[in-house]
Every structure is written in C-alpha cells, then in structure tokens.
Amino acid sequence: MRRFFYAVNDDSNQSETAHPQLSSLSIGDSVELTESIVHHWCRVLRANIGDQGVLFDGFGGEYQVQLLAISKKHATVTLLAHINEDRSTAIFTKIGLVMSRAERMDYAIQKSTELGVTAIQLLSSHHGEVNLKPAQVEKKLAHWQQIAIAACEQCGLNRPPLIFAPIAINDWLKPLPMTTPVKVESAVSSMVTTLSQDTYYHVLQQTADLRLQLSVPEAGQPAMPDSLLTILQQPAPYIELLIGPEGGLSDEECKQAQSVGFEPWQIGVRVLRTETAPVVALATLQALLPRVHP
C-alpha cells in the first residue's frame, strides 16, 4: 500500500495552504490531499476512486485512507483507520554533516533517514566541496528535505528527520555557556516548519549525551570511546555525530571539535567516504543496542 507524507505547513506562511494535523480529525472524516500527493498518487501513479493508501504527517502514527474524489487539481480521501505504530529507533541522533556534491549528498541523506537519524545539520568546512550562496539555500534545503521524506515513504519511518540549513562548522562548534540552552541551529524547509515544533524534536534543543567525531583510522587511537556503551544503556540516549568532507576536517577544526566534547570514533581500519560514514555509524549504533538492551 502506497505511503505519502501529508505536510502540515506553517500557518504563518501565507503562500502555503495550511492543512490540519491528522490527529485533530476523526475516523470517517474527509481530507483534502496536498498538491504533492495529488500529483504523485493521482497523476503519476494514476490512482482511481476507491484506491487505498497510507498518510503520515510526522506527528506519530499513520492513517489508512481511501480516495473519495479526484478532480484536475484536487483529491479527497476518507480516513479509514489510525495505525498507532512508531518505527523510530531507540536512539536520538543528529549528524553534523559537511556537504558533498550531488548524488553523494542525496545518498547520505537518504540512507541516514532509512537508518533512523533524527536530524541532519548541514555544514560547510575548510576542505568542503560545497559552499552554497544565500540564493541557493532555500531550494537546496527543500530538495534535501524532500529526499528524506521520500525515504520515509519508502522505508516506513513516520517521523521524518529534520534537515537544517547549512552553517559554517566553526559556528556550529562554538562553545555555549552552561546557562545557555542549546537551540535548533537554523531554519528548516517550510514543509516541516510546523512539524519541527513538535515535542518529539525537543531533544535537539538539549545538550547531547555523547558527541562523536568520525575520524580517520590512526595507530594507537581507541577504536570506540569507552563511554559509548555506557550512554547506550540510557533510555532514549541522544548522540551527535560529526562527519567531515572527503578531504577530512582541518587540524584546527578537529581541535575545536575536541574542545567542545567530541570524542574521536574510528570504525574499522579503512577510510570511509563521506557518504558511507553516516550509514556505517548509524548501523553500528543500531547493532550495539542489543548488547545493552537485550
């Protein structure tokens, strides 16, 4: 059965049509589909009245629906049932990811989503390949957020990761006073503005339980921080991962990361590409969970 993300847009954005949160409706109610769902389901996939699918809006669970009416630009469904299932992982994770080019960046975001990442903070760095101009940010951010949403539709995750607009790695790694709350760094795409305010994502405003920097294998350096297994024993741990570009982080960036609590983590003896590193790191965290949560 086809799954579609039903975007509850930011009410403050007058250029967007506001849609109700699905949980505010009742089974049997009719719902007008968003333009993107109408295009994909009704035009591209040529759905017919009576066809059934699944909608999720990111606020938890999902809804089985049936097409009630289709016109040239609009379509309406009936809510048939609520499926109270959350397929999120037992770990909250945010990746600070230095941007790479084209398909490599799309791959990193797509696969990180499939492996349950909570958020991705896009970064630029000294050795990074990509530095977006201000005029490019909105379009690229929407593209990468859509990559994550499409991955959710495919894999069954019903809480999309938030993709945060790029900032310089030096700004992201600035130390904060203990009295200053950690804030969500920067804007998200308008398609998830309202969703980003949900309590599920409030953990991103907190200090991480553990910060790990994926590092190039180095003789004499511990393969895995001793603290990792201890942190994974906590209920719903929050872990931040820092992943550099193809050329690696500069010495100054590594020192700055270490000064704000990032511990080096080398996975295996080979040097991983920047799009491979988040996949391996997230998969390894998932594999370690049974050891601490049997």
ABEGO torsion letter per residue (X at the ends): XBBBBBBBBBAABAABBBBBBAAABBBGBBBBBBAAAAAAAAAAAGBBBGBBBBBBAGAEEBBBBBBABBBAABBBBBBABBBBBBABBABBBBBBBBBBBEAAAAAAAAAAAAAGBABBBBBBBAABABBBBAAAAAAAAAAAAAAAAAAAAAAGBABBBBBBBBBBAAAAABBBBAABBBBBABBBBAAAAAAAABAAAAAAABBBABBBBBBBBBBGBBABBAAAAAAAABBGBBBBBBBBBAAEBBAAAAAAAAAAGBBBBBBEABBBBAAAAAAAAAAAAAAAAAAABX
